[in-house]
Amino acid sequence: MTEKRWYDTTRWRRAVKTFLADPDNALCALCQKIGRDTPATIVDHKQPHKGDYDLFWNQENWQGVCAPCHSAAKRMQEIHGYSQAADLDGLPVDPGHPWNQKEK
């Protein structure tokens, strides 16, 4: 079975429902980093699994995110290698962001 089909399984749908029902996963992890409480609607893989079955199913690698973060912010993070999200003061929240790599 290909990785794309893993998302189409009953096992995945049940796992998503159970994961997001847990109060620890109910809010978007990316929005919380910038001080917003947004309901999570998607289970995202923190580290892209790239077809690795064990990493795909490893719940330690999962986080709840909202649809806008999953389709925009997370995509940008995967392209650039760091999150472009900023806190309420406008400072990058990702330690890997180039701004946070500058010597002070």
Buried (B, 14 or more C-beta within 10 A) or exposed (E): EEEEEBEEEEEBEEBBEEBBEEEEBEBBBBBBBBEEEBEBBBBBBBEEBEEBEEBBBBEEBBBBBBEBBBEEBBEEBEEEEBBBBBEEEEEBBBEEBEEEEEEE
